[in-house]
Amino acid sequence: MLRKLIKYDLKWVYKVVLVFYALTFIFSGIGRALKFINNSVIFSVVSGISISIAISMMVSSLINCIMRLWARFVRNVYKDESYLIHTLPVSKNKIYIAKVLSAIITLFTTFVVIISCLFICFYSKTNIGILKSALELAASTYDITVIGLVLLICLVIFLEILFVVLIGYSAIILGHQFNTGKMIKTIVLGVSFYLATQTASLFFVFLLGLVNSKIMNLINTTDIINVDAIKAVMCLGILIYIIYIIFYYFLGKKSFEKGVNVE
């Protein structure tokens, strides 16, 4: 049953998001193809416009993916579809897990599409050389391999976006426990959760700075940045996001298991 729940969630989310995926690939391909036409101002301008549209489609893909995940949660759990979902022989725990797994899958595919289309738009030996040089410089500075650095950056971004989605789930669940103004309270809770956790992140960095003077220099001075301090903050950031994801996962799960007020 869990597999079927995920299947229908993915089908609903991808119904719109796949359109943005397709547009992203189309405009990326057009922009890339027109680059091969030399000595033409018109084709050069159209290529630049196409690539700009492709980038906007990448952003739209990610935004729509997140919004569709939240919309699916509300519609499936609290609106008309909820009368069916809550009569299925499946626990609230599995319903919630299905929503989280659907979020992970759709966010991952969106990342793959974005990275692939960026490659289509900007790949060239010159650009790859510049990127490789920059990554090698950064990697050697942080005492890490190039692949490790790329994976680290992608991991941080992915964790942050997943953290935002789970905040949305928790806010939706808690907001719909009220009898009135459910969506307004959901938005207020979501924004409050995000601001509170970001403030907590700064506080954790400050606490680490109290025991590590190099990290404190990142806060109260403009001196040359210490590499060890940057690495410590990056590792702390990953750890904090993992903690936040676990916290909001269980906050949403426990709140959801307490009961649902169907509209």
GUFI-388826 format. One record per residue (C-alpha): residue number from 1; residue in one letter; y, z, x. Coordinates in steps of 0.2 Angstrom, whole numbers, plus 2048, in hexadecimal, padded with zeros to 3 digits. Each point is the difference from the previous one (the first is absolute). Layout:
// residues N
+-----+-----+-----+-----+-----+
!   n ! res !  yy !  zz !  xx !
+-----+-----+-----+-----+-----+
! NUM !   A !   Y !   Z !   X !
...
+-----+-----+-----+-----+-----+
This chain:
// residues 263
+-----+-----+-----+-----+-----+
!   n ! res !  yy !  zz !  xx !
+-----+-----+-----+-----+-----+
!   1 !   M ! 800 ! 800 ! 800 !
!   2 !   L ! 80C ! 804 ! 80F !
!   3 !   R ! 7FD ! 7EE ! 806 !
!   4 !   K ! 805 ! 7F9 ! 7EF !
!   5 !   L ! 80F ! 80B ! 7FE !
!   6 !   I ! 806 ! 7F9 ! 811 !
!   7 !   K ! 7FC ! 7EE ! 7FB !
!   8 !   Y ! 80B ! 801 ! 7F1 !
!   9 !   D ! 80E ! 809 ! 809 !
!  10 !   L ! 800 ! 7F2 ! 80D !
!  11 !   K ! 7FF ! 7F2 ! 7F4 !
!  12 !   W ! 80F ! 807 ! 7F7 !
!  13 !   V ! 80A ! 803 ! 810 !
!  14 !   Y ! 7FC ! 7EF ! 808 !
!  15 !   K ! 804 ! 7F7 ! 7F0 !
!  16 !   V ! 812 ! 800 ! 805 !
!  17 !   V ! 7FF ! 804 ! 813 !
!  18 !   L ! 7F5 ! 7F1 ! 803 !
!  19 !   V ! 80F ! 7F5 ! 7FA !
!  20 !   F ! 80B ! 808 ! 80E !
!  21 !   Y ! 7F2 ! 7FE ! 80D !
!  22 !   A ! 7FF ! 7ED ! 7FB !
!  23 !   L ! 813 ! 7FE ! 801 !
!  24 !   T ! 800 ! 809 ! 811 !
!  25 !   F ! 7F3 ! 7F4 ! 807 !
!  26 !   I ! 808 ! 7F1 ! 7F8 !
!  27 !   F ! 812 ! 803 ! 807 !
!  28 !   S ! 7F9 ! 806 ! 811 !
!  29 !   G ! 7F6 ! 7EF ! 801 !
!  30 !   I ! 80F ! 7F6 ! 7FB !
!  31 !   G ! 80B ! 809 ! 80C !
!  32 !   R ! 7F4 ! 7FE ! 80E !
!  33 !   A ! 7FC ! 7ED ! 7FC !
!  34 !   L ! 812 ! 7FB ! 800 !
!  35 !   K ! 803 ! 808 ! 811 !
!  36 !   F ! 7F5 ! 7F2 ! 808 !
!  37 !   I ! 80D ! 7F3 ! 7FA !
!  38 !   N ! 80C ! 7FF ! 80F !
!  39 !   N ! 812 ! 7FA ! 800 !
!  40 !   S ! 804 ! 803 ! 7EE !
!  41 !   V ! 80D ! 80C ! 7FA !
!  42 !   I ! 7FB ! 7FF ! 7EE !
!  43 !   F ! 7ED ! 804 ! 803 !
!  44 !   S ! 805 ! 80E ! 80C !
!  45 !   V ! 80B ! 808 ! 7F3 !
!  46 !   V ! 7F3 ! 7FE ! 7F2 !
!  47 !   S ! 7F3 ! 807 ! 80C !
!  48 !   G ! 80B ! 80F ! 803 !
!  49 !   I ! 803 ! 802 ! 7EE !
!  50 !   S ! 7ED ! 7FF ! 7FC !
!  51 !   I ! 7FD ! 80D ! 80D !
!  52 !   S ! 80D ! 80C ! 7F9 !
!  53 !   I ! 7F8 ! 7FE ! 7EF !
!  54 !   A ! 7EF ! 803 ! 807 !
!  55 !   I ! 806 ! 810 ! 807 !
!  56 !   S ! 808 ! 805 ! 7F0 !
!  57 !   M ! 7EF ! 7FC ! 7F8 !
!  58 !   M ! 7F8 ! 80C ! 80C !
!  59 !   V ! 80B ! 80E ! 7FB !
!  60 !   S ! 7FE ! 7FC ! 7EE !
!  61 !   S ! 7ED ! 800 ! 802 !
!  62 !   L ! 800 ! 812 ! 807 !
!  63 !   I ! 80D ! 806 ! 7F3 !
!  64 !   N ! 7F6 ! 7F8 ! 7F2 !
!  65 !   C ! 7F0 ! 807 ! 806 !
!  66 !   I ! 807 ! 812 ! 800 !
!  67 !   M ! 808 ! 7FE ! 7EF !
!  68 !   R ! 7F1 ! 7F8 ! 7F8 !
!  69 !   L ! 7F5 ! 80E ! 807 !
!  70 !   W ! 80C ! 80D ! 7F8 !
!  71 !   A ! 801 ! 7F5 ! 7F0 !
!  72 !   R ! 7ED ! 7FF ! 7FF !
!  73 !   F ! 7FE ! 813 ! 801 !
!  74 !   V ! 80D ! 803 ! 7F2 !
!  75 !   R ! 7F9 ! 7F2 ! 7F5 !
!  76 !   N ! 7EE ! 804 ! 803 !
!  77 !   V ! 801 ! 813 ! 7FF !
!  78 !   Y ! 80E ! 804 ! 7F4 !
!  79 !   K ! 803 ! 7F1 ! 7F5 !
!  80 !   D ! 7F6 ! 7F6 ! 7F4 !
!  81 !   E ! 7F2 ! 7FC ! 80C !
!  82 !   S ! 7FE ! 813 ! 803 !
!  83 !   Y ! 7F6 ! 801 ! 7EF !
!  84 !   L ! 7F3 ! 7F6 ! 808 !
!  85 !   I ! 800 ! 806 ! 812 !
!  86 !   H ! 7FE ! 812 ! 7FA !
!  87 !   T ! 7F1 ! 7FD ! 7F5 !
!  88 !   L ! 7F6 ! 7F8 ! 80E !
!  89 !   P ! 7F2 ! 80A ! 807 !
!  90 !   V ! 809 ! 803 ! 810 !
!  91 !   S ! 809 ! 810 ! 807 !
!  92 !   K ! 813 ! 801 ! 803 !
!  93 !   N ! 7FB ! 803 ! 812 !
!  94 !   K ! 7F9 ! 7EE ! 801 !
!  95 !   I ! 80E ! 7F9 ! 7F7 !
!  96 !   Y ! 80C ! 807 ! 80C !
!  97 !   I ! 7F6 ! 7FB ! 80F !
!  98 !   A ! 7FF ! 7EE ! 7F9 !
!  99 !   K ! 813 ! 800 ! 800 !
! 100 !   V ! 802 ! 806 ! 812 !
! 101 !   L ! 7F3 ! 7F4 ! 806 !
! 102 !   S ! 808 ! 7F1 ! 7F7 !
! 103 !   A ! 810 ! 805 ! 808 !
! 104 !   I ! 7F8 ! 800 ! 812 !
! 105 !   I ! 7F8 ! 7EF ! 7FD !
! 106 !   T ! 80F ! 7F7 ! 7F9 !
! 107 !   L ! 80C ! 807 ! 80D !
! 108 !   F ! 7F4 ! 7FB ! 80D !
! 109 !   T ! 7FF ! 7EE ! 7FA !
! 110 !   T ! 813 ! 7FF ! 7FE !
! 111 !   F ! 801 ! 805 ! 812 !
! 112 !   V ! 7F4 ! 7F3 ! 805 !
! 113 !   V ! 80A ! 7F3 ! 7F7 !
! 114 !   I ! 810 ! 805 ! 807 !
! 115 !   I ! 7FA ! 800 ! 812 !
! 116 !   S ! 7F7 ! 7EF ! 7FD !
! 117 !   C ! 810 ! 7F8 ! 7F9 !
! 118 !   L ! 80B ! 808 ! 80E !
! 119 !   F ! 7F4 ! 7F7 ! 80C !
! 120 !   I ! 801 ! 7F0 ! 7F7 !
! 121 !   C ! 813 ! 801 ! 800 !
! 122 !   F ! 804 ! 805 ! 811 !
! 123 !   Y ! 7F1 ! 7FB ! 80B !
! 124 !   S ! 804 ! 7F7 ! 810 !
! 125 !   K ! 7FC ! 802 ! 812 !
! 126 !   T ! 811 ! 805 ! 804 !
! 127 !   N ! 801 ! 80D ! 7F2 !
! 128 !   I ! 7EF ! 807 ! 804 !
! 129 !   G ! 805 ! 801 ! 812 !
! 130 !   I ! 810 ! 80A ! 7FC !
! 131 !   L ! 7F6 ! 80B ! 7F4 !
! 132 !   K ! 7F3 ! 803 ! 80C !
! 133 !   S ! 80C ! 804 ! 80E !
! 134 !   A ! 809 ! 80C ! 7F4 !
! 135 !   L ! 7F0 ! 808 ! 7FB !
! 136 !   E ! 7FA ! 802 ! 812 !
! 137 !   L ! 810 ! 808 ! 805 !
! 138 !   A ! 7FF ! 80C ! 7F1 !
! 139 !   A ! 7ED ! 803 ! 803 !
! 140 !   S ! 803 ! 804 ! 812 !
! 141 !   T ! 80E ! 80B ! 7FC !
! 142 !   Y ! 7F6 ! 80A ! 7F4 !
! 143 !   D ! 7F0 ! 7FF ! 80B !
! 144 !   I ! 7F6 ! 7F7 ! 7F2 !
! 145 !   T ! 7F8 ! 7EF ! 7FF !
! 146 !   V ! 809 ! 7F2 ! 7F7 !
! 147 !   I ! 7F2 ! 800 ! 7F2 !
! 148 !   G ! 801 ! 812 ! 7FF !
! 149 !   L ! 813 ! 7FF ! 7FE !
! 150 !   V ! 7FF ! 7F3 ! 7F2 !
! 151 !   L ! 7F2 ! 80A ! 7F7 !
! 152 !   L ! 80B ! 810 ! 801 !
! 153 !   I ! 80F ! 7F7 ! 7F9 !
! 154 !   C ! 7F6 ! 7F9 ! 7F1 !
! 155 !   L ! 7F7 ! 810 ! 7FD !
! 156 !   V ! 811 ! 80A ! 7FF !
! 157 !   I ! 807 ! 7F3 ! 7F4 !
! 158 !   F ! 7F0 ! 7FF ! 7F5 !
! 159 !   L ! 7FF ! 813 ! 7FF !
! 160 !   E ! 812 ! 802 ! 7FB !
! 161 !   I ! 7FE ! 7F3 ! 7F2 !
! 162 !   L ! 7F0 ! 808 ! 7FA !
! 163 !   F ! 809 ! 811 ! 800 !
! 164 !   V ! 80E ! 7F8 ! 7F5 !
! 165 !   V ! 7F3 ! 7FA ! 7F4 !
! 166 !   L ! 7F7 ! 811 ! 7FF !
! 167 !   I ! 811 ! 808 ! 7FD !
! 168 !   G ! 802 ! 7F4 ! 7F1 !
! 169 !   Y ! 7EF ! 805 ! 7F9 !
! 170 !   S ! 803 ! 812 ! 801 !
! 171 !   A ! 812 ! 7FE ! 7F9 !
! 172 !   I ! 7F8 ! 7F6 ! 7F1 !
! 173 !   I ! 7F3 ! 80D ! 7FD !
! 174 !   L ! 80C ! 80F ! 800 !
! 175 !   G ! 80E ! 7F6 ! 7F7 !
! 176 !   H ! 7F4 ! 7FC ! 7F2 !
! 177 !   Q ! 7FC ! 812 ! 7FD !
! 178 !   F ! 811 ! 803 ! 7F8 !
! 179 !   N ! 802 ! 7FC ! 7ED !
! 180 !   T ! 811 ! 7F6 ! 802 !
! 181 !   G ! 808 ! 7F6 ! 80D !
! 182 !   K ! 7F0 ! 7FC ! 809 !
! 183 !   M ! 806 ! 7F1 ! 80A !
! 184 !   I ! 811 ! 808 ! 805 !
! 185 !   K ! 7F7 ! 810 ! 806 !
! 186 !   T ! 7F3 ! 7F5 ! 809 !
! 187 !   I ! 80E ! 7F7 ! 80A !
! 188 !   V ! 809 ! 811 ! 804 !
! 189 !   L ! 7EF ! 807 ! 806 !
! 190 !   G ! 7FC ! 7F1 ! 80A !
! 191 !   V ! 811 ! 800 ! 809 !
! 192 !   S ! 800 ! 813 ! 802 !
! 193 !   F ! 7EE ! 7FF ! 808 !
! 194 !   Y ! 806 ! 7F2 ! 80C !
! 195 !   L ! 810 ! 809 ! 805 !
! 196 !   A ! 7F7 ! 811 ! 802 !
! 197 !   T ! 7F2 ! 7F9 ! 80B !
! 198 !   Q ! 80C ! 7F6 ! 80B !
! 199 !   T ! 80A ! 810 ! 802 !
! 200 !   A ! 7F0 ! 809 ! 805 !
! 201 !   S ! 7FD ! 7F3 ! 80D !
! 202 !   L ! 810 ! 803 ! 808 !
! 203 !   F ! 7FD ! 812 ! 7FF !
! 204 !   F ! 7EF ! 7FE ! 809 !
! 205 !   V ! 808 ! 7F6 ! 80E !
! 206 !   F ! 80D ! 80D ! 802 !
! 207 !   L ! 7F2 ! 80E ! 801 !
! 208 !   L ! 7F7 ! 7F5 ! 80D !
! 209 !   G ! 811 ! 7FF ! 809 !
! 210 !   L ! 801 ! 813 ! 801 !
! 211 !   V ! 7F0 ! 800 ! 80B !
! 212 !   N ! 804 ! 7EF ! 809 !
! 213 !   S ! 811 ! 7FE ! 808 !
! 214 !   K ! 7FD ! 7ED ! 802 !
! 215 !   I ! 7FE ! 7FE ! 7ED !
! 216 !   M ! 80F ! 80B ! 7FD !
! 217 !   N ! 80A ! 7F4 ! 80B !
! 218 !   L ! 7FD ! 7F2 ! 7F3 !
! 219 !   I ! 809 ! 80A ! 7F3 !
! 220 !   N ! 80F ! 808 ! 809 !
! 221 !   T ! 804 ! 7F4 ! 80E !
! 222 !   T ! 803 ! 7EE ! 805 !
! 223 !   D ! 7F7 ! 801 ! 810 !
! 224 !   I ! 7F3 ! 7F4 ! 806 !
! 225 !   I ! 7F1 ! 800 ! 7F4 !
! 226 !   N ! 7F0 ! 808 ! 808 !
! 227 !   V ! 7F0 ! 7F6 ! 7FD !
! 228 !   D ! 7F5 ! 810 ! 7FE !
! 229 !   A ! 80C ! 806 ! 7F2 !
! 230 !   I ! 7FF ! 7EF ! 7F7 !
! 231 !   K ! 7ED ! 800 ! 801 !
! 232 !   A ! 800 ! 812 ! 7FA !
! 233 !   V ! 80B ! 7FC ! 7F1 !
! 234 !   M ! 7F6 ! 7F0 ! 7FC !
! 235 !   C ! 7EF ! 80A ! 800 !
! 236 !   L ! 809 ! 80E ! 7F5 !
! 237 !   G ! 806 ! 7F2 ! 7F4 !
! 238 !   I ! 7EE ! 7FA ! 7FE !
! 239 !   L ! 7F9 ! 811 ! 7FD !
! 240 !   I ! 80E ! 805 ! 7F4 !
! 241 !   Y ! 7FD ! 7F0 ! 7F5 !
! 242 !   I ! 7ED ! 804 ! 800 !
! 243 !   I ! 804 ! 811 ! 7FA !
! 244 !   Y ! 80C ! 7FA ! 7F3 !
! 245 !   I ! 7F3 ! 7F3 ! 7FA !
! 246 !   I ! 7F3 ! 80E ! 7FE !
! 247 !   F ! 80C ! 80C ! 7F8 !
! 248 !   Y ! 806 ! 7F3 ! 7F3 !
! 249 !   Y ! 7EF ! 7FA ! 7FD !
! 250 !   F ! 7FA ! 811 ! 7FB !
! 251 !   L ! 810 ! 804 ! 7F7 !
! 252 !   G ! 7FD ! 7F1 ! 7F5 !
! 253 !   K ! 7EE ! 803 ! 7FE !
! 254 !   K ! 801 ! 812 ! 7FB !
! 255 !   S ! 80E ! 7FD ! 7F4 !
! 256 !   F ! 7F7 ! 7F1 ! 7F9 !
! 257 !   E ! 7F0 ! 80A ! 7FD !
! 258 !   K ! 80A ! 80D ! 7F6 !
! 259 !   G ! 802 ! 7F4 ! 7F2 !
! 260 !   V ! 80A ! 7F1 ! 7FA !
! 261 !   N ! 80D ! 7FF ! 7F2 !
! 262 !   V ! 7FD ! 7EE ! 7F9 !
! 263 !   E ! 80F ! 7F8 ! 7F8 !
+-----+-----+-----+-----+-----+
